[in-house]
Amino acid sequence: MLVRATEAMDQKRNRLTIVVATMLTLLLAVACADSSSGYDGLTLAGRGLVMNVSDVQKVDGLTYQDVDNLYYSVGPMNPGNYLVVARVTIWNTSSGMLSLFVDGEAAALVGADREPIFALDPYQIRQSLTSEPHDLGQYTPLLWGASALPQDFSITGWMAFEIPDSADIKALEWEHVDSLTFPVSVK
């Protein structure tokens, strides 16, 4: 009888150990899993908005299809320069309706010399393409122009900057609604 009681206790202990191990494994898997929101980089909060800047990288150019159903490319205007793109997300966390106007002065990349390199207007410096490019829309939607952002909503888009090859970029500075500085490194 004592042997059966000991065996029953051992079985309960083993079941409990399995349950605890399973729960710890699930907890670890959830903790290590990628965030479903897809936001990397750095998120900062101002008084009127919250922003995330991520995926800051050097690219040869970007392509997109506009509302006219034509294809366009954006690349550096000056020889020896390259494009840097940044993925920007803006959340309206405090205002009933946030009016955004993203233009060449809303954001700038700055280096050690503190000289601002303002965002490019991708609709003004674009070049028409005759056919669909193989990399169409890799850096779209573009974040440019006017947007009305209701409270608790967000907008995500890409911004482009033309950078001299010698530039050592240290930060992206945002100057619309709030002033926010994001330390960045260009990949």
C-alpha positions, 0 to 999 in steps of 0.5 A: 500500500505504501509503495502505491502511495509513493508511486502515485505521489511520484506520478503527480510530481512528474505531471506537475514538473511537466506542466511547469516546464511546458508553461516556462517554455511557452513563456520563454517562447512568447518573450523571445518572439518578435513583436507583432507590431513590427516596430524596431528602431527608437520610439520617442514621445513628445507632447503631441505625438509619439514617433518611431524611426527605424530601418535607416539605410543607404540605398541606390534609389527607390521606386513607386507607383503613383495614383496616376498608375505610372512608375517613378524612381527617386535617386541622388541628384548629385554625383557622389551622393547617395540616398538614405531612407528611414521608416517613420511612424507617427502616432497621435496620442493626445489630440482629437485630430492632428494635422500633419504636413510633412515637407522638406523642413519637417525632418533632417539628418544631421552629422557631427558638423550639425549641418542639417540635410533636409528630406527630399520631395519624392514627387518633385525630383522623381524620374518617370520609368517606362516599365514596372521596376523589379524593386517596386514599392520596397520603400513605400508608402512615402511619408510626404504631404498633408495628413489628418491623423485622428486620435489613437491612430498612426501613419507609417511611411518612408522618407528619403534624404540625399547624403554626401558620401563623406557625411557621418550621420548621427541623428534624425531631427523631427521639427513638426508638432514636436521637436524630437531627436533620434540617434541613428546609424546608417546601415 
